[in-house]
């Protein structure tokens, strides 16, 4: 469920017409709904009620300060994967004890940054990282709380570029070597083993891979406890999918996911952490764009928008589907037209959809890309010297620009000319 609905024939975000925002901000722009962000976070929080838990928002999905502050006010923790994300989380007022540091390539500088500012735990991905973490923590005279990310070799049955739990993926250590690596961690100075971490991929629409992975984690917990390790926390990752397409496929609800967690690991008495990102932010945001031209091709019509692949890279990178709807609701029964929907960037890959049927559109009409709140603005670039897309947050009948569109001068003045030119 989201809060982008037609009202009196016009798409609204909560109680505000989208066209009103477009008139002030200009297009393209990202638009988020506060009510949807809050609702989705609470679904996960409620799903784990009855168990000690923390829902850590995977902020790589959308990391604007306004979004982070909205979720932090609800009690969310943050899952970060870089020093920059850690700094963003702290700037949003999230205390260190609610920040989890993931990622396969943590640098010494990032480790020291988190140890200085406070950290709930590091999710360690490899033996070399563990040794560096031990050295840095020992030199600083502190103890670093860690979980070790195990790779359970479970096929998440998702897109190859967002699968993370198979043996060929770069993430984690093979679960078959877990006992050896945990023994190594226990012997290193500056480290305190507190739990296990697992994350098998993103955009999962079936609970079966989660169940298989969590069963393996439960078995490993018992084994490691028998070896003398104190396993008090299980970080079960994120990855629950959202419905991008118009289809009968309905991804599992957070309530079902919570029941699965209770069923597979609830008996262990561990504190549970989960790291949803896409499901919290995905349907809480849209990308609003305007039609520049309708072009007649040899055998098709092209809908050329002012939004492009640099603004929303997912279709070009993942062949991802986004529902694209007109901001003015079509009349009932209007005859549909097939369009190739493209942007103005000089790349054939700047194509959002081929043969997409929708009501006829003309130059100047507004369209909205649904389910664009996750991995949209955060992956945008200035390719073709196109300014970064502004972001807008709505709440009820109010809205605010939470990241302005840079001017051409802003972009150019970031460059530095060497003295010989």
C-alpha positions in Angstrom: 0.0 0.0 0.0 1.2 3.5 -0.7 -0.3 7.1 -0.5 -0.1 8.0 -4.2 -3.7 7.9 -5.3 -5.9 9.5 -7.9 -8.4 12.0 -6.4 -10.8 13.9 -8.6 -8.9 12.6 -11.6 -5.5 13.9 -10.5 -2.7 11.9 -8.9 -2.1 13.0 -5.3 0.7 12.3 -2.8 -1.2 12.1 0.5 -3.3 15.3 0.3 -1.3 17.2 -2.2 -1.8 17.2 -6.0 1.4 16.0 -7.7 0.9 18.5 -10.5 1.0 21.4 -8.0 4.5 20.3 -6.8 5.7 19.8 -10.4 4.6 23.4 -11.2 6.8 24.7 -8.4 9.8 22.4 -8.5 10.0 21.5 -12.2 10.6 18.1 -13.6 12.0 15.5 -13.3 11.9 15.1 -9.5 11.6 12.4 -6.8 8.6 12.6 -4.5 8.3 10.7 -1.2 5.3 10.1 1.1 6.0 10.4 4.8 2.9 8.3 5.6 4.1 5.5 3.4 7.6 5.5 4.9 6.2 5.4 8.4 3.6 2.7 7.6 6.2 0.4 6.1 8.6 0.7 9.0 5.8 0.0 11.5 4.8 -3.1 9.6 8.3 -4.6 10.2 8.5 -3.4 13.8 5.1 -4.8 14.6 5.9 -8.1 12.8 8.7 -8.7 15.3 6.8 -7.7 18.4 7.2 -10.2 21.2 10.9 -10.7 20.3 13.7 -8.4 21.3 14.6 -6.7 18.1 15.8 -3.7 16.1 14.7 -2.8 12.6 17.7 -1.2 10.9 16.8 0.6 7.8 19.2 -0.2 4.9 19.9 3.4 4.0 21.6 2.5 0.7 18.0 2.4 -0.6 17.4 6.1 0.0 19.6 8.2 2.2 18.3 11.7 2.2 18.5 13.3 5.7 14.8 14.0 5.8 14.0 10.3 5.1 16.5 9.2 7.8 15.2 11.6 10.4 11.6 10.5 9.6 12.5 6.8 10.3 14.8 7.6 13.2 11.9 9.4 14.9 10.1 6.0 14.7 12.9 4.3 16.5 14.6 2.8 13.4 18.3 1.8 13.5 20.4 2.2 10.4 22.4 -0.3 8.3 25.3 1.5 6.7 27.8 0.3 4.2 30.3 3.2 4.0 31.8 6.0 6.0 29.6 8.4 4.2 26.5 6.5 5.1 27.7 6.4 8.7 28.2 10.2 8.7 24.7 10.6 7.2 23.1 8.4 9.9 24.9 10.3 12.7 23.9 13.7 11.1 20.3 12.5 11.2 20.5 12.0 14.9 20.8 8.2 15.0 23.0 7.2 18.0 25.9 4.8 17.4 24.2 2.0 19.4 21.5 1.9 16.6 24.0 1.8 13.7 25.1 -1.5 12.1 28.1 -1.4 9.7 28.0 -3.8 6.8 29.9 -4.1 3.6 32.8 -6.1 2.2 35.4 -3.3 1.9 35.5 -1.4 5.2 38.7 0.7 5.3 40.8 1.4 8.4 39.6 5.0 8.3 35.9 3.9 8.2 36.5 1.4 11.0 38.2 4.1 13.2 35.4 6.5 12.3 32.7 4.1 13.6 34.7 3.1 16.7 35.2 6.8 17.6 31.5 7.8 16.9 29.9 4.7 18.4 28.7 1.5 16.7 26.2 -1.2 17.5 28.2 -3.8 15.6 30.4 -4.5 12.6 29.1 -7.2 10.3 32.5 -8.8 9.4 32.7 -10.2 5.9 36.2 -11.8 5.8 39.2 -12.9 7.7 41.4 -10.1 6.4 38.8 -7.5 7.5 38.6 -9.1 10.9 42.4 -8.8 11.3 42.3 -5.1 10.4 39.4 -4.5 12.7 41.2 -6.2 15.5 44.3 -4.1 14.9 42.5 -0.8 14.7 40.4 -1.5 17.8 43.4 -2.7 19.8 45.4 0.3 18.9 42.5 2.6 20.0 42.1 0.7 23.2 38.5 -0.3 22.6 36.5 -3.4 21.9 34.7 -3.8 18.6 31.4 -5.8 18.8 31.1 -8.1 15.8 28.9 -10.5 14.0 30.4 -12.6 11.2 28.5 -12.7 8.0 28.1 -16.3 6.8 27.2 -17.2 3.2 24.7 -20.1 3.5 24.9 -20.9 -0.3 21.2 -20.4 -0.7 19.8 -19.4 -4.1 17.5 -16.4 -3.4 16.0 -16.8 -6.9 16.4 -13.1 -7.6 18.2 -11.0 -10.2 21.9 -12.2 -10.5 23.1 -8.6 -9.7 21.3 -8.5 -6.4 21.9 -12.1 -5.2 24.3 -12.2 -2.3 23.9 -15.6 -0.6 25.3 -18.1 -3.1 28.8 -19.6 -3.0 30.0 -17.6 -6.0 29.0 -14.2 -4.5 31.5 -11.9 -2.9 29.7 -11.6 0.4 30.5 -13.3 3.7 32.4 -16.4 4.6 31.3 -19.9 3.6 29.1 -21.3 6.3 31.2 -24.5 6.1 34.2 -22.5 7.6 32.2 -20.7 10.2 33.6 -22.6 13.2 37.2 -22.0 12.1 36.6 -18.3 11.6 34.7 -17.8 14.8 37.6 -19.5 16.7 40.0 -17.1 15.0 37.8 -14.1 16.0 37.7 -15.2 19.7 41.5 -15.3 19.8 42.0 -11.8 18.3 42.4 -8.8 20.6 40.0 -5.9 20.4 37.1 -8.0 19.2 33.9 -9.2 21.0 31.9 -11.8 19.1 28.2 -11.2 19.8 26.3 -12.9 17.0 25.8 -14.1 13.4 24.9 -12.1 10.3 23.3 -13.4 7.1 21.8 -11.7 4.0 21.0 -13.7 0.9 19.8 -11.0 -1.6 17.4 -8.3 -2.6 13.9 -8.2 -4.1 12.9 -11.7 -2.8 9.3 -12.6 -3.5 9.3 -16.0 -1.9 9.9 -16.9 1.7 11.4 -20.3 1.0 15.0 -19.1 0.6 14.7 -17.1 3.8 13.5 -20.2 5.6 16.3 -22.4 4.3 19.0 -19.7 5.2 17.5 -19.1 8.7 17.4 -22.8 9.5 21.1 -23.0 8.7 21.7 -20.0 10.9 19.8 -21.7 13.8 21.9 -24.8 13.4 25.1 -22.8 13.4 24.0 -20.9 16.5 23.7 -24.1 18.5 27.0 -25.3 17.1 28.9 -22.1 18.0 27.3 -22.0 21.5 28.6 -25.5 22.0 32.0 -24.3 21.0 31.8 -21.7 23.8 30.8 -18.6 21.8 28.2 -16.2 23.2 25.7 -15.8 20.4 23.3 -13.3 21.6 22.2 -11.5 18.4 21.1 -12.6 14.9 21.3 -10.1 12.1 19.0 -11.7 9.5 19.5 -9.0 6.7 16.8 -7.7 4.5 15.7 -8.4 1.0 11.9 -8.7 1.1 10.6 -7.7 -2.3 8.0 -5.2 -3.4 5.5 -5.5 -6.3 6.9 -3.4 -9.2 4.7 -4.8 -12.0 1.0 -5.0 -12.6 0.7 -8.7 -12.0 -1.0 -11.2 -9.7 2.4 -11.8 -7.9 2.2 -10.5 -4.4 5.4 -10.6 -2.4 5.0 -11.9 1.2 3.9 -9.4 3.8 6.1 -8.4 6.7 3.8 -10.2 9.1 4.4 -13.5 7.3 8.2 -12.8 7.3 8.0 -12.1 11.1 6.2 -15.4 11.6 8.9 -17.2 9.7 11.6 -15.6 11.9 9.8 -16.7 15.0 9.4 -20.2 13.6 13.0 -20.7 12.6 15.1 -18.8 15.2 12.6 -17.6 17.8 13.5 -20.5 20.2 17.1 -19.4 20.4 16.5 -16.4 22.7 18.6 -14.1 20.6 17.9 -10.4 19.8 16.8 -10.1 16.2 18.0 -7.5 13.7 16.6 -7.1 10.2 17.7 -4.6 7.6 14.8 -3.8 5.2 15.4 -1.0 2.7 13.6 -1.5 -0.5 10.3 -2.4 1.1 10.3 0.6 3.4 11.3 3.1 0.7 10.4 1.6 -2.7 6.7 2.3 -2.8 7.1 5.4 -0.7 8.6 7.3 -3.7 7.8 8.2 -7.3 9.8 9.9 -10.1 7.8 12.6 -11.8 8.7 13.4 -15.4 7.3 15.4 -18.3 6.7 14.4 -21.9 9.0 16.4 -24.2 8.0 14.9 -27.5 5.9 12.1 -29.0 7.9 10.8 -31.9 6.7 8.7 -34.8 9.2 6.0 -35.6 9.1 3.5 -38.5 7.0 0.9 -36.6 6.5 2.4 -33.2 5.8 5.6 -31.3 8.4 7.0 -28.9 7.4 8.8 -25.7 10.5 11.1 -25.0 10.6 12.2 -21.4 12.7 14.8 -19.6 13.7 12.1 -17.1 16.5 9.8 -18.2 18.7 6.9 -17.2 21.0 9.1 -15.2 17.9 10.0 -13.0 16.6 6.4 -12.7 19.2 3.8 -13.7 17.3 0.6 -12.6 15.7 -0.2 -16.0 19.0 0.2 -17.8 21.1 -1.7 -15.2 18.7 -4.4 -14.1 16.0 -4.5 -16.9 13.8 -3.4 -14.0 10.1 -2.8 -14.5 8.4 0.4 -13.2 4.7 1.1 -13.6 4.5 4.4 -15.5 1.2 6.2 -15.1 -0.2 9.6 -16.2 -0.6 12.2 -13.5 -4.0 13.1 -14.9 -6.2 10.0 -14.7 -7.3 8.8 -18.2 -11.0 8.7 -19.0 -12.6 5.3 -18.5 -12.4 3.1 -21.6 -9.9 5.3 -23.5 -8.1 3.4 -26.2 -4.6 2.4 -25.2 -1.5 3.2 -27.3 1.8 1.3 -27.3 4.9 3.4 -26.6 8.6 2.9 -26.3 9.3 5.2 -23.3 12.7 6.8 -23.4 14.8 9.6 -22.1 16.9 12.3 -23.8 20.4 10.8 -22.9 22.6 9.9 -25.9 22.5 6.2 -25.2 20.3 3.5 -26.6 20.2 2.1 -23.1 18.2 5.2 -22.0 15.0 3.2 -22.4 12.5 2.8 -19.6 10.0 0.5 -21.4 9.3 -1.0 -24.8 5.8 -1.5 -26.2 4.2 -0.2 -23.0 0.5 0.4 -23.5 -1.1 3.4 -21.8 -3.6 6.2 -22.5 -2.5 8.6 -25.3 -0.1 11.3 -24.1 1.1 14.6 -25.6 4.0 16.9 -25.1 3.8 18.6 -21.7 1.9 15.8 -20.0 3.2 14.6 -16.6 3.9 10.9 -15.9 4.9 9.2 -12.6 7.2 6.2 -12.3 5.8 4.2 -9.4 7.9 2.2 -6.9 10.9 4.5 -7.5 11.7 5.4 -3.9 14.4 2.8 -3.5 17.7 2.9 -5.5 16.4 5.9 -7.5 17.9 9.2 -6.2 20.8 7.5 -4.5 22.0 6.0 -7.8 21.4 9.1 -9.9 24.3 10.8 -11.6 25.1 13.9 -13.7 25.8 12.0 -16.9 25.4 14.2 -20.0 25.9 17.1 -17.5 22.3 16.8 -16.4 21.7 18.2 -12.9 20.9 15.7 -10.1 17.2 15.3 -9.6 15.7 17.2 -6.7 13.9 15.3 -4.0 10.6 16.4 -2.3 9.0 15.0 0.9 5.3 15.3 1.4 3.3 15.1 4.6 -0.5 15.5 4.5 -1.1 18.7 2.5 2.5 20.0 3.0 5.6 19.4 1.0 9.2 20.5 1.1 12.2 20.3 -1.3 14.7 18.1 0.7 17.4 18.2 -2.0 17.4 21.1 -4.5 18.3 20.8 -8.1 21.8 22.2 -8.7 22.3 24.9 -11.3 24.7 24.5 -14.2 27.0 27.0 -12.5 26.9 24.8 -9.3 28.0 21.8 -11.5 30.7 23.7 -13.4 32.1 25.4 -10.4 32.9 22.1 -8.7 35.6 21.6 -11.3 39.0 23.0 -10.5 41.2 24.4 -13.3 45.0 23.6 -13.0 47.3 26.6 -13.0 48.7 25.8 -16.5 45.3 26.3 -18.2 
